[in-house]
Amino acid sequence: MKLVTGDQMRELDRRTIEEFGTPGAMLMDRAGSCVADRVQRIVLSSGLADPLVQLIAGRGNNGGDVFAAAHHLKDLGLAPEVILAGSADQVRGDARTHLARMQSAGIDLQELATLDHWKEAKERMSPGDVIVDGLLGIGAKGRARGPVAGAIAYIRHHAASALVVAVDIPSGLDADTGRVEGEAVQADVTVTMGLPKCGLVESVADDYVGDIEVADIGFPDEYVEQMSADPDREVIHETDLFPLFVRRNRGGHKGDYGHVLILGGSRRYAGAVVLAARAAMRSGAGLVTLLVPESIVPIVSVGSPEIIVRGAPETGEGSLSSELWSEWKDALNGYSAVLIGPGMTRHAETRMLADRLLAESRIPVVMDADALSVFAGEASAMTAASCPLVVTPHPGEFSALLGQTVAEVQADRPRAALRAAQTLGAIVVLKGSRTVVARPEAPVHINLSGNPGMATAGTGDVLAGMLVSLLGQGFAPFDAARAAVALHGRAGDHVAWRQTQAGVIASDLIEELPYAFRSVCMR
């Protein structure tokens, strides 16, 4: 899905109204409906009982979206409370139409027209369980002033005890750069209209935008296709993934859906390979074989009854020994895809196994965790791979592998990932907030799903297992990476909304995967 600037979005809006003939008030109503729908889902997933939804409106079109949302929320049986940062007589155009419609539905409007009014409200008013920010839109530049500045301070003050939903973009954030002058709303969810704005995916915006949901409000596909958007970056969206998940044949059997091999584990880290294997099964693989050190076979077998577990020679430290290669190299290409790395440790034998796998495999290989760490400072040794290769570093592993500092990597994650993909001739999954998926040619793809609760042990192993599973089912490497990253994040989001970010653990993601997959396939 394309990323757009504020000017490009306004032009798309203009064309849809003036050329395609969709009334502006209708687009506004659709935007309000999408916001109301997201608020309702937040309420249901978070278990809020009899919630108050407080909607904070500006005087422009974002305010109009809020007025429309309030009307839809009332229809959904929720209790909307609407506050305007300004005076009602300053509202114009389509926003005024929806203000009148809202008031006709019996929803009151409270006007706080000065900065002092908002300062008083911050101290005396009780916030909603959910606060909707509809103060400033994509055209706003610079520091917020007057009652809008007061309203932003009000939302920030109460954000500790309320969930915050931003309409299109958090107020105070620049839609093009993601930068903030003064203060900005820190949202838990941003419902952005039509297409995601460039500023939403900038690293400087991470602490403001929260989850990003792209709302389809009916912009014509042909107009979207004609747009000249950011040529170097796109975002991963469900609609891009739908065609990848095809109907399974009624007479299919487990052999039709891939047999993946996972090399990993050690006496010190036995759990990582179990997480990866379980994730591979939950992502649709027909068969999964684990190849682990002989001494941990009983431990691993107990944790994964559906998995084929095979023991192999091990080092004195209890990690896989390269001695296994003589037995396994001829069998390797009978599998559909292979993952190497989870829990292996950084033993010299790990490097020897990784080298041989890269040199001799003809099936897709995913390299994760310790299988990447053993190439620190020697990325060039990976460029002679004989197989399709996907690497999944976090910023620290990426830094060690490519010889950049973590700060340099994080300063421009898309560019860093693209350069790495070009250097390695591989698909690069640069993990972290807004995970980046890159291949040797632009554009890179940025993931919108995921949350800070996923910064916990084992979630990377889950992602690696998902990725090798999709490769084993026949997905092209770039498609497998995009789908795995997006659905991994979605599973994490589902879990976090139900039980808080602090409560997320990797096993939760695995159990949630079937429901995450439902968003891209009906069967």
N, C-alpha and C positions, 0 to 999 in steps of 0.2 A: 504494500500500500504506500502511496506517495506521501512525502512530507511537504508541507507548503508554508509559505510565509503569510503574514497577515494580509499583505496586498493581494496575493494570489487568491486567498480565501474570499476576500471582499469582491474580487472580480468574478469568481465562480458564483457567489451569491447574486451579484448584479445580473449576470447572464441568465441564471435560472429564473429570476423574476421577470426581467424585461424581454428576453428572447424566448425562453421556454414557456413562459406564461404562468408560472406558479406564484400565487400571491405571497407577498412577504409575510402576511399574517398567518398563512398556512405553514410556512417554514418555521415560524416562531412557535406555532402550536405543536408541531412535531418535535421541536427541540424541548419544549416543556414536557411533552409526554415522555420523552426519553429520560429526562432528569427525574420525573416522578417515578418511572419504572425502576430506575437505579436506586432511588431512595427506598422504595418498597422492598427491593431485594436485600438492601442493607439491613433494614428493620427485621426482615424474616430470618436472615442468616445469623444476625447478631443476637437474636432472642429478646429484642427490646419489647417490653410490654406497655401497651397504651402510650406510645411515644408522642412527644411533641416535636413537630418539624418546624423549625424557625427559618424562614427564607428572608435573606437580606438582599434588597434590590437596589440597583443604581437607576439613574434616570434614562439610560439609553436602551439599546436592544437587549443587552444582557438582563436588564430589569424586566423587559418584556417576556423573555424566556422564563423568568421567575414567576411572573404573574400567571403565565400559562401553566407552569408546573404546579402552582398552588391549586388551580382549578382541577387539574387531573388528580392531585393528591386527595382532594376532598372526595372526588368520585371513587377513589380507591379505599375510602373509609379511614383515612388518616386525618390528623388535626393540624392543618397548616396555620402558621402565624406569620404574617408578612409585614416587614418593616422596610420603609423606603429611606435611603440616605439622600434626603432632599425633600422637595415639596411636590405634591401630586400635579400641580399646575405646570410643572417643568417637564412632565412626561409628554412625549410627542409620538406621532406616527403609529406604526403597528403596535408599539409598546402600550400606547394609550388605549388602543382597541382592546388589548388583553387585560389591561387594568380595569376597564369598564366591565368586561365579561366576568372577571374575577369578583368584582364587587357585587355584580348582579346575582352571583351564586351565593351571596351571603358571607363572603370572606372579607373581614375588615382589613383596612390598611392603616398602619401606624406610621406617622411621618416624624422623622428625626432630622431636622433640616440644618442643624449647625454642628460644629465640632463639639461645642459644649454639651449639646443634647446627648451626644454619643458618650462623652466622658461620664455624664451622670448615669446613662443606661448601663455602662460597664460595671458600675458599682451596685446598682439597685435591681436590675432586671435579671430574672432567671433565664439561662439559655435553654435552647431546645436540646433534645437528645441527639437530634441531627440538625446541623446548621448548613443551609445552602447559600453559597456565595455567588451572587449574580450582580456584583457591583461594577466591575470594569471588564470590557471585552478586549478583543485582539487589537483594536486600534489605539489603546491607551499607551502612552509613552511617559517616562519620567516618574517622578515622585508623586504619589497620591496626596491630595490636599483636601481641606475642608471636611465636610461630613463623610466623604468617602474614606479619608484617612482615619477618621474616628471609627467608622464601621469596621475597617480592617483591624484596627487595634482591639475592637470589641470581639471580633471573631477569634483573634489570636489569644486573647485573654481567656476565653471560654473553651478553647480547643482541647484542653486537658480533660474536660468532662463531657465532651460532645464529639460526635463524628462529623467531619466537615466534607461537604461535596461542593466542588467548584464547577461552575457552568462555563464551559469552553476553555477557560484558562484561569488559574488562580489570580485573583485581583492583586495588582502590583507587580506581576511578572511580565517581562517583555516577551511577546509572542514569537519574536524572531530569534532572540539571543538567549532567552531563559534567564537573563540577569534581572536583578532586583535593585531598584533605587528606593531607599527608604525601607518601608515594611511591606510585606506581602502576606497573603493568606497561605497558611500551610494546610493543604487539603489531604484528606485520606483517599479521596477519589476525585479525578477530574473527568467529567463527561464532556468530551470535545466534539464539536459538531462537524460532520461531513468527512473531514480528513484531519489527521494530527498535525499540529503546528510545530515548526522546527524547534522552537524554544523549549517545548515540552520534553524533548529527549536529550537536551544538553545536560552535562553532568552538574552544572551549577544550579540546575532546577530540581535535582533529585529530591531535596528535602522539602519541596513545596508541592509537587504535583501528585504524589501518592500513586494509586492505581490509575491507569489511563484507560478509559473506555471510549471508543470511537462510535458516535451515534449516527446512524443512517437517517438523514432527514429528507432524502429524496433528490439529491443533486443528480442530474442526468449523467449516465455513464459516459456518453460521448463527450460531454464537456470536461469531465474528469480526465479522460484519456488525452484530450487536447492540451491539457495544462503542461507547461514547462516547469516542472518541480525540481527539487534538489537532485542533481544527477548522480551524486555520490552516496546518498543514503536513502533507504526506504525503511518501513517498519513491517514487522511480521504481524499479520492479521488473520483471523480465522477464515475470512473469505478467500485468502490466498491458499489455504490448506485444504479446503473442501475437496478439490479435484484429486488430491493425493490418496484419499481413502476410498477405495472402490469396494463394491459389494463382493463379499466372499461367496464362492461357489457353494451351492448346497451340498454337493458331493465331495467337498474338500476334506483333506486329512492333514494331520499335524506336519507332515513333510512338506506340504505346500506353503507353509508359513515360516519357513526358515529354521535352521539349526545353528544356533550361535555358540561360539566357544569363548569362555572368559578365563583368562590366565591371571591369577593374582593370589592374594592372601599370604599370610605368614603366621608364625606363632604369636607374634606381637599384635597383628591386626587381622583377626579372622572374620570380623563382621562386614568389612567393606565389600568383599566379593558376594556375600549373601545378599546384601542390599542391591547390588548391581544385578544379580541373577533374578531376584524377585521382581525388580522393576522391568527386566527384559520380558519375563513371563506376562506381567500385567500389561505390557505394551503390545502384546499380540504374537510373540514368537511361538512357533510350534514346539520347539525343543530347545533346551538350554543345557549345555555341559559346562561344569566348572572344573578346571584343572588347578589343583591346589597342592601345597606340600602334604606329603603322606601323613604327617603327624596331626594335622587338623581336620582330616577327613571326617572323623566321628562328630566333631563340633559342627562343621558346616552341614553335614547331612541332616542333623536334627533340625536345623533352622530352615531347611528348604526341601520338603518332601517331594515337590514336583520336579526338582532339578536332578540331573545326572551328575554325580560327583565322582571325580577320578583323582586318585593320588599320584604324585610324581616325586622324583628325587628332590632332596632339599639340601640347602647349605647348613653349616653348623649353627647358624643363627636362626634357622627355621624358615627361610624363604625359598622360593623356587630356584632350583639349580639348572644351569644350562645343559646338564646331562640329559634332561628330558627330550632335548631336541632330536636326538638320533631316533627315538621311538615315535615322536609326534610329527616330524616334518612331512612325512609322506601322507599322513592322515589329514593334515591341515586343510588342504584345498577341497576336502569333502564337506567342509562346513560352509555356511552362507556368509558369515562375517565373524570377526574376532575382536575382542576387547582385551587389552593388556594394561595392567597398572594398578588397579585398586588393591591397596594393602600389601604391595610386594616388598616394600622397603627399598632403600637406595643402594642395595648391594651391587658389587661389580658384576655378579651373575645376572642381575636384572638387566643391566646394560647389554650383556652378551645376548640374552634372549631377545631383547628389543631389536638389536642389530640384525639378527638372523631372521626375525619375523619380517622386518622391512625388506630385507634382501630377497626373501624366498616366497612370501605370500603372494597369491594371485587374487585373493578375496579381499574385500574392504576391511581395513584395520582402523580401530579407534584406539588412540593412545591417550591415557589419562593418568593423573596423579604421579606415582613413582616412575612410571615408564617415561614420563616427560622430564622429571627431575634429574634423571641420570644423563640427560643430554645438555645439562646446563653449560652454556658457553660454547656448545658445539652443535648448533642448529643445522649447520651445513651437512652434518653426518646423516641427517634425515632426508635430505633432498634426493637421494638416489633410490627412494622407495619404489618397489616394483608393483605396488598395489594402490588402489584408491585409499587415501589417508585422511582421517579426521583427527585433529588434536583439540583437546579441551582444557587449556590452561586457565587457572585463575591468575590475577595480576602478578602475584609473586612468582609463580612458575613461568609466566610469560616473560617477566623481567629477567630472570636467570637464563632463560633459553635464548632470548634475542639480544641480550646485552644492553637493555635499557633500564633506567630506574623505574620503580613503580610509579613515581610521580609523573614521569614522562609518558608512561603508558596511559595513566588515568587522565592526563591532560587532554588527550584526543584519542579516545578508545577506538572509534571507527577507523581512523587513519592507521593507528598502530596495528589493528587486526588485518587491515588490507595489505599492509606492507609484509606482515608475517605470512599471510597466505601466498603472496607473490614470491617471497623468499623460499618457502617450503614446498611450493607447488601443491598445497593441501587446502582442505577446508579447515578454517580456524574458528573455534568457538571460544571467544574471550568472555569468561564467566564474570559475574558480578552484577551490580545494579545496571539494568538495561543491557543485558547480555548481547554481545555483537556476534553475528555469524558472517564470515567473510570467505570468499573464494578469490582466486587470483585477479578477477576482473571486477570493477565496480558495477553496480552499487553494493555496498554492504547492507546487511539487514539488521535492524535493531529490535530487540524484543520489548514488548510493552508489559508483559505479565511478570509476576513475582513480587516479593515483598521482603523487608528486613528480617522477618521471622525465619526465612530460609537460610540465613547465615548461621548454620548449625551443622554439626558433624554428620557426614553421610549423605547430604543432599547432592553433592557432586557425583557420588557413586550411583545414586538413583538416576541422574541425568545420563551418565555413561551407559548404564544398562538400557535405558530407553533408546538411546541413539543406536547401539549395536543391534537392538531388536528390530528397529525400523530398517536399518541397512540389510539385515538378514531376510527381511520380508520383501526386499527388492526395491526399496526407495533409493533414488539417486542420492549421493552423499550430501549435496547441498540441501535437498528437500528433507532428508532425514534429520539433518541438524536443525533446520528451521522448525520443523514440526516438534521435535523432541524438546527444544528450548521453550517454545510457546506453551506446550501442554504441561511441561514440568512446572513452569511458573503459574499456570492456571490452577494446577492441583494445589500448589502452595497457597495461592490466594483463597481457594475454597476452604482450606483448613484454617487459615488465619482468621477469616471472618467468623467462623464458627467458634473458635476456641482461643483467640488472641494470637498475636505474632509470637509472644514469648513462649507459648505452649507448643509451637510447631516442632516436630522431630521428623527425621527422614522416613521412618516407617509409616508415618501418617500420610506422606505424599504417595507412597506406593499403594496404600489402600484407597486413596482418592483418585488414582489414575483412571479407572473405568468411567468415572463421572466427568473427569476432564476431557476424555476422548469423546464423550457424548456431544461436546460443543462442535466437533468437526466431522462426526460420522453418526448416522442415525441407527446403525446396526452394530 
